[in-house]
């Protein structure tokens, strides 16, 4: 309930701004870090550029607090020393597919025009049940990502959906809550089932 109230408050704050340009908002859900989470470094799916994009987004809000503007793709590219905003876009798509980032809500102005998203950044990948709660369009996004213009995004999207399908066929309750302690243990395990991280 507190999280949903925070998302609603963030929506209201963005909608109340006088600047009519498109702008995303950013929430950080997790503990603040001065160093990056070990699970990010060890993530078996993300490439270094994806991890650096996560770090830039995380650090962008440290001075302003957890509830702040989401950095623009150009800002991320500049701070991460990435040549193009297309690479940033691909990395953000991968972070969302692997559940390091969630799109919690869309921001519209009084006329219904899209102004941006409320994005949540996580200090570890969300279990599937939590992702579905925070990011109601998550499965729609992953399904659409199978047609993404970048091959890595397509490959990860297929793997995510296949892992969910495999769990369902094995009669694993994919929407069952996962204790935080079990998720932390899974994050450092090198082999075996990986229900939080979705796939190896």
Secondary structure, DSSP 8 states (H G I E B T S, - for coil): -HHHHHHHHHHHHHHH-S--S---EEEEES---SS--HHHHT-SS--HHHHHHHHHHHHHTTTT-SSEE---HHHHHHHHT-S-HHHHHHHHHHHHHTTSEEEEEEEE-TT--EEEEEEEEESS---HHHHHHH-TTHHHHHHHHTT-SSHHHHHHHHHHHHHHHHHHHTT--TTS---HHHHHHHHH--SS--TTT---
